[in-house]
Amino acid sequence: PRHKCGNQKSCPPNYFAFKIISGAANVVGPSICFDDRILMSSVKNNVGRGLNIALVNGTDGKLLKTGTFDMYSG
């Protein structure tokens, strides 16, 4: 069976599934999947160099904000 975000196991009831992929240099971009929705990815063009962060409401799972912080250039 297929599990949310492509995980190997299902989450218990009342839990959210998530998967974070860091990427590999300029070859594979980072991505964040939350409850079977891609929140950030190269395809959505909302990721960047450094830290990629998605703020999600812990009660209902709705995306509140995304952002990137370039740790290299300051």
C-alpha positions in Angstrom: 0.0 0.0 0.0 1.0 3.6 -0.5 1.6 5.8 2.5 1.5 9.5 2.8 4.6 11.4 1.6 6.0 8.1 0.3 6.9 6.9 3.8 7.6 3.3 4.6 4.9 3.1 7.3 1.6 4.8 8.0 1.3 7.3 10.9 -1.0 6.5 13.8 -4.4 8.3 13.9 -4.3 12.0 14.8 -0.6 12.3 13.6 0.7 14.0 10.5 3.1 12.4 8.0 6.0 14.3 6.8 9.2 13.8 4.8 12.1 16.3 4.4 14.7 15.8 1.6 17.8 17.9 1.9 18.8 17.8 -1.8 22.3 17.4 -3.3 24.2 20.5 -4.4 22.8 21.8 -7.7 21.7 18.4 -8.9 18.7 17.5 -6.7 16.8 20.3 -4.9 15.4 20.1 -1.4 11.7 19.3 -0.7 9.3 19.2 2.2 6.2 17.0 2.1 3.6 17.3 4.8 0.4 15.2 5.1 0.8 14.1 1.5 1.2 17.7 0.1 4.4 19.0 -1.3 4.9 22.3 0.5 8.3 23.3 -0.8 10.3 22.0 -3.9 12.2 23.0 -6.9 9.1 22.4 -9.0 7.2 24.9 -6.9 10.2 27.3 -7.2 10.0 28.2 -3.5 13.3 26.6 -2.2 16.8 28.1 -2.1 20.3 27.7 -0.9 20.6 27.3 2.9 17.7 26.5 5.3 14.3 25.9 3.9 11.5 26.2 6.4 7.8 25.6 6.3 5.6 26.8 9.2 2.5 24.6 9.6 -0.4 24.9 12.0 0.0 21.9 14.4 -3.7 21.6 14.9 -5.2 21.4 11.4 -2.0 21.0 9.3 -2.5 24.1 7.2 0.6 25.8 5.7 1.1 29.2 7.2 4.4 30.4 5.7 7.5 29.3 3.9 10.9 30.9 3.8 14.6 30.3 3.0 17.6 31.5 4.9 20.9 31.7 3.0 23.5 30.7 5.5 26.4 31.1 3.1 26.1 34.7 2.1 24.9 35.8 5.6 
